């Protein structure tokens, strides 16, 4: 992996997105952390925080400009209404990947990479 790769992480303030962003940053990836609320939780990590909604295609496409990879780690609140919320969010992430020409896959992240303890 080349140093200086960048990833847009949708849902970076959530559990899966946050852990994925942390693991990638430990591997020298530059993180563009997207969250709907624009929380300041990413500030302490030195990540580039972006406020956007995964249901707003234009904002996701704009946030993805220039990144090497996109991590889709968002879901509908309460994991409900998949057909009307989750599918459009995934479609917006795919549109952003196509528009930004994000072609890299982040490296596989085993549980040990995120600091999770093995049972």
C-alpha positions in Angstrom: 0.0 0.0 0.0 1.3 3.4 -0.9 1.6 5.9 1.9 -0.8 8.8 1.7 -3.8 6.8 0.5 -7.1 8.5 1.5 -10.5 7.1 2.4 -13.9 8.6 2.8 -15.6 6.8 5.7 -19.3 7.2 5.8 -20.5 6.7 9.3 -17.2 7.5 10.9 -18.7 8.4 14.3 -20.5 5.0 14.5 -19.1 1.8 15.9 -18.1 0.0 12.7 -17.2 3.2 10.8 -15.1 4.6 13.7 -13.2 1.4 14.2 -12.5 1.1 10.5 -11.3 4.7 10.3 -9.0 4.1 13.3 -7.6 1.0 11.8 -7.0 2.7 8.4 -5.4 5.7 10.0 -3.0 3.4 11.9 -2.0 2.1 8.5 -1.2 5.7 7.4 -4.4 6.3 5.5 -5.7 9.9 5.5 -9.3 9.8 6.8 -12.1 12.0 5.5 -14.7 11.2 8.2 -18.3 11.8 7.2 -21.2 12.0 9.6 -24.7 13.2 9.4 -24.4 15.2 12.6 -21.0 16.7 11.9 -19.9 15.7 15.4 -16.6 16.9 16.7 -15.6 13.3 17.7 -13.3 13.1 14.7 -11.4 16.3 15.6 -9.3 14.6 18.2 -8.2 12.0 15.7 -6.8 14.6 13.2 -9.3 13.4 10.6 -10.9 15.7 8.0 -14.5 15.9 9.3 -17.3 16.3 6.7 -21.0 16.9 7.6 -23.3 15.2 5.1 -26.2 12.9 4.8 -25.8 9.5 3.1 -29.3 10.1 1.6 -28.1 13.2 -0.2 -26.3 12.0 -3.3 -24.7 15.3 -4.3 -23.2 15.8 -0.8 -21.7 12.3 -0.9 -20.3 12.7 -4.4 -18.7 16.0 -3.3 -17.3 14.5 -0.1 -15.7 11.7 -2.1 -13.8 13.9 -4.5 -10.2 12.9 -4.7 -10.3 9.9 -2.3 -8.8 6.5 -3.1 -11.4 4.4 -1.4 -14.9 4.7 0.1 -16.0 2.8 3.2 -19.8 2.6 3.5 -20.5 2.0 7.2 -23.9 3.6 7.6 -27.3 2.2 8.2 -30.8 3.4 8.8 -31.7 4.4 12.4 -32.7 1.3 14.3 -31.8 -0.8 11.3 -35.3 -0.2 9.8 -36.9 0.8 6.6 -34.2 -0.8 4.4 -35.9 -0.4 1.1 -36.5 3.3 1.4 -33.3 4.3 3.3 -30.5 1.7 3.1 -30.8 1.0 -0.6 -30.6 4.7 -1.6 -27.6 5.2 0.8 -25.7 2.3 -0.9 -26.6 3.7 -4.3 -25.3 7.1 -3.3 -22.0 5.5 -2.1 -21.7 3.7 -5.4 -22.4 6.9 -7.4 -19.7 8.7 -5.3 -17.2 5.9 -6.0 -17.9 6.1 -9.7 -17.7 9.9 -9.8 -14.5 10.1 -7.7 -12.9 7.1 -9.5 -12.1 5.6 -6.1 -10.5 2.4 -7.2 -8.6 1.1 -4.2 -10.0 -1.3 -1.7 -8.8 -0.6 1.9 -6.6 -3.4 3.1 -8.3 -6.2 5.0 -8.7 -5.3 8.6 -8.6 -8.3 10.9 -10.0 -7.8 14.4 -6.5 -7.4 15.8 -5.9 -4.4 13.5 -8.7 -2.4 15.2 -7.5 -3.3 18.7 -10.3 -5.7 19.4 -9.5 -8.4 21.8 -9.7 -12.0 20.5 -11.9 -14.3 22.5 
